[in-house]
């Protein structure tokens, strides 16, 4: 449950912010009625909550992405998060085939063993995600993947949340 604390803080902060806006609008002369303002606030909070909940459920196309596995030792994914300038206080969630495998803080590395074969890797933070990174892994292969949220991508959090985080294969070794 501790992992969901930022989600609820976001919802609470949105509710408080909207309540302040409603109070200011209602207190003004000639503003909308109280029921209309409260209805708008409830709608905005519910919408924001739905967006965040949906983003945390992952994408349906990730769950069926795994291909047949090859015999042999597992492949290893070395997942890193660079010194990205945005989202410093947040974890990036990394999934393989729709399953959570790592939570990355800035400048951290996590290593994960996966069966050889086809896999889809994706990163997410709150309602934003990366594009899919499809990998064909051979037994014993070691693949380095870097993800992050550069400051230059902040505007995309609003305009293109499904492709905001960066994710790239930066090397492999057999």
C-alpha positions as CSV (number, residue, x, y, z in Angstrom):
1,X,0.0,0.0,0.0
2,X,2.9,2.3,0.6
3,X,3.6,2.3,-3.1
4,X,0.2,3.9,-3.8
5,X,0.7,6.8,-1.4
6,X,1.9,9.3,-4.2
7,X,-1.3,8.4,-6.2
8,X,-3.6,9.3,-3.3
9,X,-1.5,12.4,-2.5
10,X,-2.0,13.5,-6.2
11,X,-5.8,12.9,-5.9
12,X,-6.0,14.8,-2.6
13,X,-3.9,17.7,-4.0
14,X,-6.2,17.9,-7.0
15,X,-9.2,18.0,-4.8
16,X,-7.9,20.7,-2.6
17,X,-6.8,22.8,-5.6
18,X,-10.2,22.4,-7.2
19,X,-11.9,23.3,-3.9
20,X,-10.0,26.5,-3.8
21,X,-10.9,27.4,-7.3
22,X,-14.6,26.6,-6.6
23,X,-14.6,28.8,-3.5
24,X,-13.0,31.7,-5.5
25,X,-15.5,31.3,-8.4
26,X,-18.5,31.1,-6.1
27,X,-17.4,34.0,-4.0
28,X,-17.2,36.2,-7.0
29,X,-20.2,38.3,-8.2
30,X,-22.1,36.8,-11.1
31,X,-20.1,33.5,-11.0
32,X,-21.6,30.1,-11.5
33,X,-23.9,28.6,-8.9
34,X,-22.6,26.4,-6.1
35,X,-24.1,23.2,-7.5
36,X,-22.5,23.8,-10.9
37,X,-19.1,24.6,-9.4
38,X,-19.2,21.5,-7.2
39,X,-20.3,19.4,-10.1
40,X,-17.4,20.6,-12.2
41,X,-14.9,20.0,-9.3
42,X,-16.2,16.4,-8.8
43,X,-16.0,15.7,-12.5
44,X,-12.4,17.0,-12.7
45,X,-11.3,15.0,-9.7
46,X,-13.0,11.8,-11.0
47,X,-11.5,12.3,-14.4
48,X,-8.0,12.8,-13.0
49,X,-8.4,9.8,-10.8
50,X,-9.5,7.6,-13.7
51,X,-6.5,8.7,-15.8
52,X,-4.0,7.8,-13.1
53,X,-5.7,4.5,-12.3
54,X,-5.8,3.5,-15.9
55,X,-2.1,4.4,-16.4
56,X,-1.2,2.1,-13.4
57,X,-3.0,-0.9,-15.0
58,X,-0.5,-1.0,-17.8
59,X,-1.3,-1.4,-21.5
60,X,-3.2,-4.5,-22.7
61,X,-0.7,-4.9,-25.6
62,X,2.1,-5.5,-23.2
63,X,0.6,-8.6,-21.5
64,X,0.6,-10.8,-24.6
65,X,4.0,-9.6,-25.9
66,X,6.2,-12.5,-24.7
67,X,7.2,-15.0,-27.3
68,X,8.4,-18.5,-27.0
69,X,11.3,-19.1,-24.6
70,X,14.6,-20.7,-25.8
71,X,16.3,-23.3,-23.7
72,X,19.4,-22.2,-21.8
73,X,20.4,-19.8,-19.0
74,X,18.2,-16.7,-18.5
75,X,19.0,-13.4,-20.1
76,X,19.7,-10.4,-17.9
77,X,18.3,-6.9,-18.2
78,X,20.4,-4.2,-16.6
79,X,17.9,-1.3,-16.1
80,X,19.2,2.1,-15.3
81,X,17.8,5.6,-14.8
82,X,20.2,8.4,-15.7
83,X,20.5,11.7,-14.0
84,X,17.2,13.0,-15.6
85,X,16.2,16.4,-14.5
86,X,12.4,16.0,-14.3
87,X,10.6,13.6,-12.0
88,X,13.4,13.6,-9.5
89,X,11.1,12.9,-6.6
90,X,9.3,10.0,-8.4
91,X,10.1,6.4,-9.2
92,X,10.0,5.1,-12.7
93,X,8.2,1.7,-12.9
94,X,9.7,-0.7,-15.4
95,X,7.6,-3.6,-16.7
96,X,8.5,-6.6,-18.8
97,X,5.5,-8.1,-20.7
98,X,3.2,-6.0,-18.5
99,X,4.6,-7.3,-15.2
100,X,6.4,-4.9,-12.8
101,X,10.1,-5.8,-12.5
102,X,11.7,-2.6,-11.0
103,X,11.1,0.8,-9.4
104,X,14.0,3.1,-10.4
105,X,15.0,6.2,-8.5
106,X,17.3,8.7,-10.3
107,X,20.8,7.4,-10.9
108,X,19.9,3.8,-9.9
109,X,20.5,0.5,-11.5
110,X,18.5,-2.8,-11.2
111,X,19.3,-6.2,-12.7
112,X,16.5,-8.6,-13.7
113,X,16.7,-12.1,-15.1
114,X,14.2,-13.0,-17.8
115,X,13.7,-16.1,-19.9
116,X,15.3,-15.9,-23.3
117,X,12.9,-15.0,-26.1
118,X,10.7,-12.1,-27.2
119,X,9.8,-9.5,-24.5
120,X,8.3,-6.0,-24.4
121,X,9.8,-3.5,-22.0
122,X,8.1,-0.3,-21.0
123,X,8.6,2.5,-18.4
124,X,5.9,4.5,-16.6
125,X,5.6,7.3,-14.1
126,X,2.1,8.2,-12.8
127,X,0.0,8.7,-16.0
128,X,3.0,8.9,-18.4
129,X,4.7,6.1,-20.2
130,X,7.4,5.3,-22.7
131,X,7.0,3.7,-26.1
132,X,7.4,0.0,-26.2
133,X,10.9,-1.5,-26.5
134,X,10.7,-5.0,-28.0
135,X,13.6,-7.3,-27.4
136,X,14.6,-10.7,-28.8
137,X,16.9,-12.1,-26.1
138,X,19.2,-15.1,-26.5
139,X,20.2,-17.4,-23.6
140,X,22.9,-15.7,-21.4
141,X,22.6,-12.3,-23.1
142,X,23.1,-9.2,-21.0
143,X,21.2,-6.1,-22.2
144,X,21.5,-2.6,-20.9
145,X,18.4,-0.4,-21.0
146,X,18.2,3.2,-19.9
147,X,15.1,5.2,-19.1
148,X,14.3,8.7,-17.8
149,X,12.2,11.8,-17.9
150,X,14.3,14.7,-19.3
151,X,13.2,18.2,-18.6
152,X,12.6,18.7,-22.3
153,X,9.8,16.2,-22.2
154,X,7.7,18.0,-19.5
155,X,5.3,19.5,-22.0
156,X,4.7,16.0,-23.5
157,X,3.2,15.0,-20.1
158,X,0.1,16.9,-21.2
159,X,0.3,16.6,-25.0
160,X,1.5,13.0,-25.4
161,X,1.5,11.2,-22.1
162,X,1.8,7.8,-23.8
163,X,5.2,8.6,-25.2
164,X,6.8,10.9,-22.6
165,X,9.4,8.8,-20.9
166,X,12.5,7.8,-22.8
167,X,13.6,4.2,-23.0
168,X,16.5,2.9,-25.1
169,X,18.7,-0.1,-25.5
170,X,22.2,1.2,-24.9
171,X,24.2,-2.0,-25.2
172,X,24.3,-5.8,-25.0
173,X,26.9,-8.5,-24.3
174,X,26.8,-12.2,-24.8
